[in-house]
Amino acid sequence: MPTFTAEAALDILSDWLQDNIECGTHIIFDNDEERTDPAVLLPLIRQVRRDVADLRHLRLLRRVEST
């Protein structure tokens, strides 16, 4: 069974947010003033996903360089 990674979790969250956008779901994640909805969060989650993947890659490079 594959290991569940941060990347996999962020992919699931990203897909869920995308589905909510496409379905026109009116979910607000914070309050009525800020009105943070899936369309606001999706690009942020995608950036976090890229950042996490970059960190994993850098860790692997560091391990290779240490050996």
mmJSON file of the N, C-alpha and C atoms, coordinates in Angstrom:
{"data_MODEL":{"atom_site":{
"group_PDB":["ATOM","ATOM","ATOM","ATOM","ATOM","ATOM","ATOM","ATOM","ATOM","ATOM","ATOM","ATOM","ATOM","ATOM","ATOM","ATOM","ATOM","ATOM","ATOM","ATOM","ATOM","ATOM","ATOM","ATOM","ATOM","ATOM","ATOM","ATOM","ATOM","ATOM","ATOM","ATOM","ATOM","ATOM","ATOM","ATOM","ATOM","ATOM","ATOM","ATOM","ATOM","ATOM","ATOM","ATOM","ATOM","ATOM","ATOM","ATOM","ATOM","ATOM","ATOM","ATOM","ATOM","ATOM","ATOM","ATOM","ATOM","ATOM","ATOM","ATOM","ATOM","ATOM","ATOM","ATOM","ATOM","ATOM","ATOM","ATOM","ATOM","ATOM","ATOM","ATOM","ATOM","ATOM","ATOM","ATOM","ATOM","ATOM","ATOM","ATOM","ATOM","ATOM","ATOM","ATOM","ATOM","ATOM","ATOM","ATOM","ATOM","ATOM","ATOM","ATOM","ATOM","ATOM","ATOM","ATOM","ATOM","ATOM","ATOM","ATOM","ATOM","ATOM","ATOM","ATOM","ATOM","ATOM","ATOM","ATOM","ATOM","ATOM","ATOM","ATOM","ATOM","ATOM","ATOM","ATOM","ATOM","ATOM","ATOM","ATOM","ATOM","ATOM","ATOM","ATOM","ATOM","ATOM","ATOM","ATOM","ATOM","ATOM","ATOM","ATOM","ATOM","ATOM","ATOM","ATOM","ATOM","ATOM","ATOM","ATOM","ATOM","ATOM","ATOM","ATOM","ATOM","ATOM","ATOM","ATOM","ATOM","ATOM","ATOM","ATOM","ATOM","ATOM","ATOM","ATOM","ATOM","ATOM","ATOM","ATOM","ATOM","ATOM","ATOM","ATOM","ATOM","ATOM","ATOM","ATOM","ATOM","ATOM","ATOM","ATOM","ATOM","ATOM","ATOM","ATOM","ATOM","ATOM","ATOM","ATOM","ATOM","ATOM","ATOM","ATOM","ATOM","ATOM","ATOM","ATOM","ATOM","ATOM","ATOM","ATOM","ATOM","ATOM","ATOM","ATOM","ATOM","ATOM","ATOM","ATOM","ATOM"],
"id":[1,2,3,4,5,6,7,8,9,10,11,12,13,14,15,16,17,18,19,20,21,22,23,24,25,26,27,28,29,30,31,32,33,34,35,36,37,38,39,40,41,42,43,44,45,46,47,48,49,50,51,52,53,54,55,56,57,58,59,60,61,62,63,64,65,66,67,68,69,70,71,72,73,74,75,76,77,78,79,80,81,82,83,84,85,86,87,88,89,90,91,92,93,94,95,96,97,98,99,100,101,102,103,104,105,106,107,108,109,110,111,112,113,114,115,116,117,118,119,120,121,122,123,124,125,126,127,128,129,130,131,132,133,134,135,136,137,138,139,140,141,142,143,144,145,146,147,148,149,150,151,152,153,154,155,156,157,158,159,160,161,162,163,164,165,166,167,168,169,170,171,172,173,174,175,176,177,178,179,180,181,182,183,184,185,186,187,188,189,190,191,192,193,194,195,196,197,198,199,200,201],
"type_symbol":["N","C","C","N","C","C","N","C","C","N","C","C","N","C","C","N","C","C","N","C","C","N","C","C","N","C","C","N","C","C","N","C","C","N","C","C","N","C","C","N","C","C","N","C","C","N","C","C","N","C","C","N","C","C","N","C","C","N","C","C","N","C","C","N","C","C","N","C","C","N","C","C","N","C","C","N","C","C","N","C","C","N","C","C","N","C","C","N","C","C","N","C","C","N","C","C","N","C","C","N","C","C","N","C","C","N","C","C","N","C","C","N","C","C","N","C","C","N","C","C","N","C","C","N","C","C","N","C","C","N","C","C","N","C","C","N","C","C","N","C","C","N","C","C","N","C","C","N","C","C","N","C","C","N","C","C","N","C","C","N","C","C","N","C","C","N","C","C","N","C","C","N","C","C","N","C","C","N","C","C","N","C","C","N","C","C","N","C","C","N","C","C","N","C","C","N","C","C","N","C","C"],
"label_atom_id":["N","CA","C","N","CA","C","N","CA","C","N","CA","C","N","CA","C","N","CA","C","N","CA","C","N","CA","C","N","CA","C","N","CA","C","N","CA","C","N","CA","C","N","CA","C","N","CA","C","N","CA","C","N","CA","C","N","CA","C","N","CA","C","N","CA","C","N","CA","C","N","CA","C","N","CA","C","N","CA","C","N","CA","C","N","CA","C","N","CA","C","N","CA","C","N","CA","C","N","CA","C","N","CA","C","N","CA","C","N","CA","C","N","CA","C","N","CA","C","N","CA","C","N","CA","C","N","CA","C","N","CA","C","N","CA","C","N","CA","C","N","CA","C","N","CA","C","N","CA","C","N","CA","C","N","CA","C","N","CA","C","N","CA","C","N","CA","C","N","CA","C","N","CA","C","N","CA","C","N","CA","C","N","CA","C","N","CA","C","N","CA","C","N","CA","C","N","CA","C","N","CA","C","N","CA","C","N","CA","C","N","CA","C","N","CA","C","N","CA","C","N","CA","C","N","CA","C","N","CA","C","N","CA","C"],
"label_alt_id":[null,null,null,null,null,null,null,null,null,null,null,null,null,null,null,null,null,null,null,null,null,null,null,null,null,null,null,null,null,null,null,null,null,null,null,null,null,null,null,null,null,null,null,null,null,null,null,null,null,null,null,null,null,null,null,null,null,null,null,null,null,null,null,null,null,null,null,null,null,null,null,null,null,null,null,null,null,null,null,null,null,null,null,null,null,null,null,null,null,null,null,null,null,null,null,null,null,null,null,null,null,null,null,null,null,null,null,null,null,null,null,null,null,null,null,null,null,null,null,null,null,null,null,null,null,null,null,null,null,null,null,null,null,null,null,null,null,null,null,null,null,null,null,null,null,null,null,null,null,null,null,null,null,null,null,null,null,null,null,null,null,null,null,null,null,null,null,null,null,null,null,null,null,null,null,null,null,null,null,null,null,null,null,null,null,null,null,null,null,null,null,null,null,null,null,null,null,null,null,null,null],
"label_comp_id":["MET","MET","MET","PRO","PRO","PRO","THR","THR","THR","PHE","PHE","PHE","THR","THR","THR","ALA","ALA","ALA","GLU","GLU","GLU","ALA","ALA","ALA","ALA","ALA","ALA","LEU","LEU","LEU","ASP","ASP","ASP","ILE","ILE","ILE","LEU","LEU","LEU","SER","SER","SER","ASP","ASP","ASP","TRP","TRP","TRP","LEU","LEU","LEU","GLN","GLN","GLN","ASP","ASP","ASP","ASN","ASN","ASN","ILE","ILE","ILE","GLU","GLU","GLU","CYS","CYS","CYS","GLY","GLY","GLY","THR","THR","THR","HIS","HIS","HIS","ILE","ILE","ILE","ILE","ILE","ILE","PHE","PHE","PHE","ASP","ASP","ASP","ASN","ASN","ASN","ASP","ASP","ASP","GLU","GLU","GLU","GLU","GLU","GLU","ARG","ARG","ARG","THR","THR","THR","ASP","ASP","ASP","PRO","PRO","PRO","ALA","ALA","ALA","VAL","VAL","VAL","LEU","LEU","LEU","LEU","LEU","LEU","PRO","PRO","PRO","LEU","LEU","LEU","ILE","ILE","ILE","ARG","ARG","ARG","GLN","GLN","GLN","VAL","VAL","VAL","ARG","ARG","ARG","ARG","ARG","ARG","ASP","ASP","ASP","VAL","VAL","VAL","ALA","ALA","ALA","ASP","ASP","ASP","LEU","LEU","LEU","ARG","ARG","ARG","HIS","HIS","HIS","LEU","LEU","LEU","ARG","ARG","ARG","LEU","LEU","LEU","LEU","LEU","LEU","ARG","ARG","ARG","ARG","ARG","ARG","VAL","VAL","VAL","GLU","GLU","GLU","SER","SER","SER","THR","THR","THR"],
"label_asym_id":["A","A","A","A","A","A","A","A","A","A","A","A","A","A","A","A","A","A","A","A","A","A","A","A","A","A","A","A","A","A","A","A","A","A","A","A","A","A","A","A","A","A","A","A","A","A","A","A","A","A","A","A","A","A","A","A","A","A","A","A","A","A","A","A","A","A","A","A","A","A","A","A","A","A","A","A","A","A","A","A","A","A","A","A","A","A","A","A","A","A","A","A","A","A","A","A","A","A","A","A","A","A","A","A","A","A","A","A","A","A","A","A","A","A","A","A","A","A","A","A","A","A","A","A","A","A","A","A","A","A","A","A","A","A","A","A","A","A","A","A","A","A","A","A","A","A","A","A","A","A","A","A","A","A","A","A","A","A","A","A","A","A","A","A","A","A","A","A","A","A","A","A","A","A","A","A","A","A","A","A","A","A","A","A","A","A","A","A","A","A","A","A","A","A","A","A","A","A","A","A","A"],
"label_entity_id":["1","1","1","1","1","1","1","1","1","1","1","1","1","1","1","1","1","1","1","1","1","1","1","1","1","1","1","1","1","1","1","1","1","1","1","1","1","1","1","1","1","1","1","1","1","1","1","1","1","1","1","1","1","1","1","1","1","1","1","1","1","1","1","1","1","1","1","1","1","1","1","1","1","1","1","1","1","1","1","1","1","1","1","1","1","1","1","1","1","1","1","1","1","1","1","1","1","1","1","1","1","1","1","1","1","1","1","1","1","1","1","1","1","1","1","1","1","1","1","1","1","1","1","1","1","1","1","1","1","1","1","1","1","1","1","1","1","1","1","1","1","1","1","1","1","1","1","1","1","1","1","1","1","1","1","1","1","1","1","1","1","1","1","1","1","1","1","1","1","1","1","1","1","1","1","1","1","1","1","1","1","1","1","1","1","1","1","1","1","1","1","1","1","1","1","1","1","1","1","1","1"],
"label_seq_id":[1,1,1,2,2,2,3,3,3,4,4,4,5,5,5,6,6,6,7,7,7,8,8,8,9,9,9,10,10,10,11,11,11,12,12,12,13,13,13,14,14,14,15,15,15,16,16,16,17,17,17,18,18,18,19,19,19,20,20,20,21,21,21,22,22,22,23,23,23,24,24,24,25,25,25,26,26,26,27,27,27,28,28,28,29,29,29,30,30,30,31,31,31,32,32,32,33,33,33,34,34,34,35,35,35,36,36,36,37,37,37,38,38,38,39,39,39,40,40,40,41,41,41,42,42,42,43,43,43,44,44,44,45,45,45,46,46,46,47,47,47,48,48,48,49,49,49,50,50,50,51,51,51,52,52,52,53,53,53,54,54,54,55,55,55,56,56,56,57,57,57,58,58,58,59,59,59,60,60,60,61,61,61,62,62,62,63,63,63,64,64,64,65,65,65,66,66,66,67,67,67],
"pdbx_PDB_ins_code":[null,null,null,null,null,null,null,null,null,null,null,null,null,null,null,null,null,null,null,null,null,null,null,null,null,null,null,null,null,null,null,null,null,null,null,null,null,null,null,null,null,null,null,null,null,null,null,null,null,null,null,null,null,null,null,null,null,null,null,null,null,null,null,null,null,null,null,null,null,null,null,null,null,null,null,null,null,null,null,null,null,null,null,null,null,null,null,null,null,null,null,null,null,null,null,null,null,null,null,null,null,null,null,null,null,null,null,null,null,null,null,null,null,null,null,null,null,null,null,null,null,null,null,null,null,null,null,null,null,null,null,null,null,null,null,null,null,null,null,null,null,null,null,null,null,null,null,null,null,null,null,null,null,null,null,null,null,null,null,null,null,null,null,null,null,null,null,null,null,null,null,null,null,null,null,null,null,null,null,null,null,null,null,null,null,null,null,null,null,null,null,null,null,null,null,null,null,null,null,null,null],
"Cartn_x":[0.855,0.0,0.902,0.658,1.494,1.316,2.373,2.343,1.507,0.67,-0.133,0.746,0.981,1.906,1.15,1.892,1.32,0.865,1.646,1.266,-0.071,-0.258,-1.508,-2.687,-2.498,-3.561,-3.9,-2.882,-3.125,-3.782,-3.45,-4.118,-5.609,-5.929,-7.334,-8.068,-7.449,-8.063,-8.244,-7.245,-7.316,-8.452,-8.545,-9.63,-10.991,-11.109,-12.38,-12.766,-11.798,-12.082,-12.497,-11.801,-12.14,-13.562,-13.915,-15.281,-16.307,-16.022,-16.941,-17.098,-16.017,-16.084,-16.957,-16.706,-17.458,-18.943,-19.26,-20.662,-21.359,-20.602,-21.195,-21.575,-20.896,-21.164,-20.787,-21.63,-21.405,-20.875,-19.636,-18.986,-18.114,-18.262,-17.417,-16.602,-15.281,-14.401,-14.029,-14.366,-13.977,-15.147,-15.53,-16.604,-17.277,-18.348,-19.1,-18.368,-17.374,-16.624,-15.572,-14.782,-13.7,-14.225,-15.226,-15.863,-14.856,-13.978,-12.995,-13.691,-13.798,-14.498,-13.49,-13.948,-13.032,-12.201,-12.761,-12.026,-10.846,-10.967,-9.864,-8.807,-9.24,-8.305,-7.555,-8.191,-7.596,-6.197,-5.958,-4.594,-3.575,-4.028,-3.13,-2.754,-3.73,-3.473,-2.562,-2.772,-1.898,-0.462,-0.302,1.051,1.702,0.928,1.453,1.872,1.088,1.418,2.76,2.978,4.258,5.396,5.162,6.194,6.568,5.583,5.84,6.632,6.269,7.003,8.449,8.637,9.995,10.817,10.213,10.916,11.305,10.401,10.697,11.865,11.845,12.924,14.258,14.241,15.473,16.015,15.128,15.569,16.242,15.657,16.258,17.634,17.744,19.037,20.077,19.647,20.562,21.055,20.144,20.538,21.55,21.318,22.221,23.594,23.611,24.881,25.632,24.912,25.541,26.195,25.804,26.343,27.56],
"Cartn_y":[-1.18,0.0,1.244,2.198,3.391,4.263,4.991,5.904,7.129,7.544,8.751,9.94,10.793,11.913,13.232,14.255,15.607,16.013,15.624,15.945,15.31,14.05,13.358,14.042,14.428,15.116,16.453,17.187,18.475,18.291,17.206,16.904,16.642,15.889,15.611,16.911,17.735,19.016,19.895,19.938,20.729,20.244,18.93,18.365,18.685,18.596,18.891,20.358,21.251,22.677,22.931,22.302,22.462,21.975,20.838,20.32,21.293,21.891,22.856,24.088,24.529,25.677,25.33,24.17,23.758,23.543,23.107,22.868,24.123,25.194,26.434,26.39,25.551,25.433,26.731,27.158,28.419,28.146,27.664,27.408,28.612,29.118,30.203,29.626,29.765,29.125,29.985,31.267,32.083,32.871,33.965,34.785,35.575,36.282,37.017,38.237,38.726,39.884,39.472,38.457,38.009,37.165,36.328,35.471,34.651,33.96,33.101,31.837,31.718,30.592,29.692,28.583,27.674,28.342,29.3,29.97,30.776,31.286,32.02,31.041,29.928,28.973,28.125,27.798,26.854,27.259,28.482,28.816,28.759,29.06,28.985,27.537,26.653,25.229,24.664,25.067,24.594,25.083,26.303,26.811,26.046,25.785,25.002,23.621,23.022,21.701,21.749,22.782,22.933,23.135,23.929,24.18,22.896,22.101,20.844,19.894,19.825,18.97,19.456,20.769,21.324,20.96,21.063,20.708,19.227,18.377,16.938,16.688,17.366,17.224,17.699,18.831,19.34,18.391,17.793,16.821,15.629,15.155,14.028,14.404,15.58,16.034,16.122,16.603,16.735,15.368,14.373,13.019,12.443,12.661,12.145,12.789,14.088,14.798,14.36,13.921,13.505,12.138,11.366,9.996,9.928],
"Cartn_z":[0.0,0.0,0.0,-0.903,-0.955,0.29,0.6,1.728,1.381,2.299,2.108,2.439,1.452,1.618,1.727,2.109,2.138,0.742,-0.259,-1.636,-2.008,-1.62,-1.921,-1.222,0.026,0.758,0.108,-0.321,-0.977,-2.341,-3.032,-4.304,-4.086,-3.051,-2.725,-2.4,-1.583,-1.225,-2.457,-3.307,-4.531,-5.434,-5.604,-6.431,-5.838,-4.524,-3.85,-4.037,-3.868,-4.083,-5.524,-6.48,-7.89,-8.163,-7.594,-7.756,-7.198,-6.051,-5.453,-6.333,-6.949,-7.857,-9.06,-9.653,-10.835,-10.551,-9.335,-8.966,-8.448,-8.281,-7.792,-6.321,-5.561,-4.134,-3.426,-2.511,-1.8,-0.391,-0.328,0.952,1.287,2.497,2.992,4.144,4.078,5.051,6.247,6.218,7.361,7.932,7.313,7.856,6.73,7.079,6.07,5.535,6.268,5.777,4.754,5.085,4.203,3.034,3.33,2.336,1.521,2.227,1.58,1.095,-0.222,-0.83,-1.554,-2.139,-2.824,-3.923,-4.633,-5.71,-5.168,-3.963,-3.326,-2.821,-2.232,-1.644,-2.663,-3.773,-4.717,-5.178,-5.642,-6.064,-4.918,-3.716,-2.563,-2.251,-2.304,-2.054,-3.129,-4.377,-5.454,-5.262,-4.779,-4.517,-3.37,-2.323,-1.205,-1.698,-2.58,-3.139,-3.861,-4.658,-5.36,-4.364,-3.337,-2.328,-1.582,-1.217,-0.512,-1.411,-2.675,-3.614,-3.765,-3.822,-3.908,-2.675,-1.503,-0.265,-0.254,-0.691,-0.742,-1.696,-2.83,-3.812,-3.224,-2.554,-1.946,-0.876,-0.106,0.907,0.245,-0.854,-1.564,-2.119,-2.679,-3.195,-2.078,-0.938,0.209,0.668,0.685,1.073,0.088,-1.193,-2.228,-2.09,-1.835,-1.682,-0.425,0.592,1.849,1.744,0.763,0.667,-0.2],
"occupancy":[1.0,1.0,1.0,1.0,1.0,1.0,1.0,1.0,1.0,1.0,1.0,1.0,1.0,1.0,1.0,1.0,1.0,1.0,1.0,1.0,1.0,1.0,1.0,1.0,1.0,1.0,1.0,1.0,1.0,1.0,1.0,1.0,1.0,1.0,1.0,1.0,1.0,1.0,1.0,1.0,1.0,1.0,1.0,1.0,1.0,1.0,1.0,1.0,1.0,1.0,1.0,1.0,1.0,1.0,1.0,1.0,1.0,1.0,1.0,1.0,1.0,1.0,1.0,1.0,1.0,1.0,1.0,1.0,1.0,1.0,1.0,1.0,1.0,1.0,1.0,1.0,1.0,1.0,1.0,1.0,1.0,1.0,1.0,1.0,1.0,1.0,1.0,1.0,1.0,1.0,1.0,1.0,1.0,1.0,1.0,1.0,1.0,1.0,1.0,1.0,1.0,1.0,1.0,1.0,1.0,1.0,1.0,1.0,1.0,1.0,1.0,1.0,1.0,1.0,1.0,1.0,1.0,1.0,1.0,1.0,1.0,1.0,1.0,1.0,1.0,1.0,1.0,1.0,1.0,1.0,1.0,1.0,1.0,1.0,1.0,1.0,1.0,1.0,1.0,1.0,1.0,1.0,1.0,1.0,1.0,1.0,1.0,1.0,1.0,1.0,1.0,1.0,1.0,1.0,1.0,1.0,1.0,1.0,1.0,1.0,1.0,1.0,1.0,1.0,1.0,1.0,1.0,1.0,1.0,1.0,1.0,1.0,1.0,1.0,1.0,1.0,1.0,1.0,1.0,1.0,1.0,1.0,1.0,1.0,1.0,1.0,1.0,1.0,1.0,1.0,1.0,1.0,1.0,1.0,1.0,1.0,1.0,1.0,1.0,1.0,1.0],
"B_iso_or_equiv":[0.0,0.0,0.0,0.0,0.0,0.0,0.0,0.0,0.0,0.0,0.0,0.0,0.0,0.0,0.0,0.0,0.0,0.0,0.0,0.0,0.0,0.0,0.0,0.0,0.0,0.0,0.0,0.0,0.0,0.0,0.0,0.0,0.0,0.0,0.0,0.0,0.0,0.0,0.0,0.0,0.0,0.0,0.0,0.0,0.0,0.0,0.0,0.0,0.0,0.0,0.0,0.0,0.0,0.0,0.0,0.0,0.0,0.0,0.0,0.0,0.0,0.0,0.0,0.0,0.0,0.0,0.0,0.0,0.0,0.0,0.0,0.0,0.0,0.0,0.0,0.0,0.0,0.0,0.0,0.0,0.0,0.0,0.0,0.0,0.0,0.0,0.0,0.0,0.0,0.0,0.0,0.0,0.0,0.0,0.0,0.0,0.0,0.0,0.0,0.0,0.0,0.0,0.0,0.0,0.0,0.0,0.0,0.0,0.0,0.0,0.0,0.0,0.0,0.0,0.0,0.0,0.0,0.0,0.0,0.0,0.0,0.0,0.0,0.0,0.0,0.0,0.0,0.0,0.0,0.0,0.0,0.0,0.0,0.0,0.0,0.0,0.0,0.0,0.0,0.0,0.0,0.0,0.0,0.0,0.0,0.0,0.0,0.0,0.0,0.0,0.0,0.0,0.0,0.0,0.0,0.0,0.0,0.0,0.0,0.0,0.0,0.0,0.0,0.0,0.0,0.0,0.0,0.0,0.0,0.0,0.0,0.0,0.0,0.0,0.0,0.0,0.0,0.0,0.0,0.0,0.0,0.0,0.0,0.0,0.0,0.0,0.0,0.0,0.0,0.0,0.0,0.0,0.0,0.0,0.0,0.0,0.0,0.0,0.0,0.0,0.0],
"pdbx_formal_charge":[null,null,null,null,null,null,null,null,null,null,null,null,null,null,null,null,null,null,null,null,null,null,null,null,null,null,null,null,null,null,null,null,null,null,null,null,null,null,null,null,null,null,null,null,null,null,null,null,null,null,null,null,null,null,null,null,null,null,null,null,null,null,null,null,null,null,null,null,null,null,null,null,null,null,null,null,null,null,null,null,null,null,null,null,null,null,null,null,null,null,null,null,null,null,null,null,null,null,null,null,null,null,null,null,null,null,null,null,null,null,null,null,null,null,null,null,null,null,null,null,null,null,null,null,null,null,null,null,null,null,null,null,null,null,null,null,null,null,null,null,null,null,null,null,null,null,null,null,null,null,null,null,null,null,null,null,null,null,null,null,null,null,null,null,null,null,null,null,null,null,null,null,null,null,null,null,null,null,null,null,null,null,null,null,null,null,null,null,null,null,null,null,null,null,null,null,null,null,null,null,null],
"auth_seq_id":[1,1,1,2,2,2,3,3,3,4,4,4,5,5,5,6,6,6,7,7,7,8,8,8,9,9,9,10,10,10,11,11,11,12,12,12,13,13,13,14,14,14,15,15,15,16,16,16,17,17,17,18,18,18,19,19,19,20,20,20,21,21,21,22,22,22,23,23,23,24,24,24,25,25,25,26,26,26,27,27,27,28,28,28,29,29,29,30,30,30,31,31,31,32,32,32,33,33,33,34,34,34,35,35,35,36,36,36,37,37,37,38,38,38,39,39,39,40,40,40,41,41,41,42,42,42,43,43,43,44,44,44,45,45,45,46,46,46,47,47,47,48,48,48,49,49,49,50,50,50,51,51,51,52,52,52,53,53,53,54,54,54,55,55,55,56,56,56,57,57,57,58,58,58,59,59,59,60,60,60,61,61,61,62,62,62,63,63,63,64,64,64,65,65,65,66,66,66,67,67,67],
"auth_comp_id":["MET","MET","MET","PRO","PRO","PRO","THR","THR","THR","PHE","PHE","PHE","THR","THR","THR","ALA","ALA","ALA","GLU","GLU","GLU","ALA","ALA","ALA","ALA","ALA","ALA","LEU","LEU","LEU","ASP","ASP","ASP","ILE","ILE","ILE","LEU","LEU","LEU","SER","SER","SER","ASP","ASP","ASP","TRP","TRP","TRP","LEU","LEU","LEU","GLN","GLN","GLN","ASP","ASP","ASP","ASN","ASN","ASN","ILE","ILE","ILE","GLU","GLU","GLU","CYS","CYS","CYS","GLY","GLY","GLY","THR","THR","THR","HIS","HIS","HIS","ILE","ILE","ILE","ILE","ILE","ILE","PHE","PHE","PHE","ASP","ASP","ASP","ASN","ASN","ASN","ASP","ASP","ASP","GLU","GLU","GLU","GLU","GLU","GLU","ARG","ARG","ARG","THR","THR","THR","ASP","ASP","ASP","PRO","PRO","PRO","ALA","ALA","ALA","VAL","VAL","VAL","LEU","LEU","LEU","LEU","LEU","LEU","PRO","PRO","PRO","LEU","LEU","LEU","ILE","ILE","ILE","ARG","ARG","ARG","GLN","GLN","GLN","VAL","VAL","VAL","ARG","ARG","ARG","ARG","ARG","ARG","ASP","ASP","ASP","VAL","VAL","VAL","ALA","ALA","ALA","ASP","ASP","ASP","LEU","LEU","LEU","ARG","ARG","ARG","HIS","HIS","HIS","LEU","LEU","LEU","ARG","ARG","ARG","LEU","LEU","LEU","LEU","LEU","LEU","ARG","ARG","ARG","ARG","ARG","ARG","VAL","VAL","VAL","GLU","GLU","GLU","SER","SER","SER","THR","THR","THR"],
"auth_asym_id":["A","A","A","A","A","A","A","A","A","A","A","A","A","A","A","A","A","A","A","A","A","A","A","A","A","A","A","A","A","A","A","A","A","A","A","A","A","A","A","A","A","A","A","A","A","A","A","A","A","A","A","A","A","A","A","A","A","A","A","A","A","A","A","A","A","A","A","A","A","A","A","A","A","A","A","A","A","A","A","A","A","A","A","A","A","A","A","A","A","A","A","A","A","A","A","A","A","A","A","A","A","A","A","A","A","A","A","A","A","A","A","A","A","A","A","A","A","A","A","A","A","A","A","A","A","A","A","A","A","A","A","A","A","A","A","A","A","A","A","A","A","A","A","A","A","A","A","A","A","A","A","A","A","A","A","A","A","A","A","A","A","A","A","A","A","A","A","A","A","A","A","A","A","A","A","A","A","A","A","A","A","A","A","A","A","A","A","A","A","A","A","A","A","A","A","A","A","A","A","A","A"],
"auth_atom_id":["N","CA","C","N","CA","C","N","CA","C","N","CA","C","N","CA","C","N","CA","C","N","CA","C","N","CA","C","N","CA","C","N","CA","C","N","CA","C","N","CA","C","N","CA","C","N","CA","C","N","CA","C","N","CA","C","N","CA","C","N","CA","C","N","CA","C","N","CA","C","N","CA","C","N","CA","C","N","CA","C","N","CA","C","N","CA","C","N","CA","C","N","CA","C","N","CA","C","N","CA","C","N","CA","C","N","CA","C","N","CA","C","N","CA","C","N","CA","C","N","CA","C","N","CA","C","N","CA","C","N","CA","C","N","CA","C","N","CA","C","N","CA","C","N","CA","C","N","CA","C","N","CA","C","N","CA","C","N","CA","C","N","CA","C","N","CA","C","N","CA","C","N","CA","C","N","CA","C","N","CA","C","N","CA","C","N","CA","C","N","CA","C","N","CA","C","N","CA","C","N","CA","C","N","CA","C","N","CA","C","N","CA","C","N","CA","C","N","CA","C","N","CA","C","N","CA","C","N","CA","C","N","CA","C"],
"pdbx_PDB_model_num":[1,1,1,1,1,1,1,1,1,1,1,1,1,1,1,1,1,1,1,1,1,1,1,1,1,1,1,1,1,1,1,1,1,1,1,1,1,1,1,1,1,1,1,1,1,1,1,1,1,1,1,1,1,1,1,1,1,1,1,1,1,1,1,1,1,1,1,1,1,1,1,1,1,1,1,1,1,1,1,1,1,1,1,1,1,1,1,1,1,1,1,1,1,1,1,1,1,1,1,1,1,1,1,1,1,1,1,1,1,1,1,1,1,1,1,1,1,1,1,1,1,1,1,1,1,1,1,1,1,1,1,1,1,1,1,1,1,1,1,1,1,1,1,1,1,1,1,1,1,1,1,1,1,1,1,1,1,1,1,1,1,1,1,1,1,1,1,1,1,1,1,1,1,1,1,1,1,1,1,1,1,1,1,1,1,1,1,1,1,1,1,1,1,1,1,1,1,1,1,1,1]
}}}
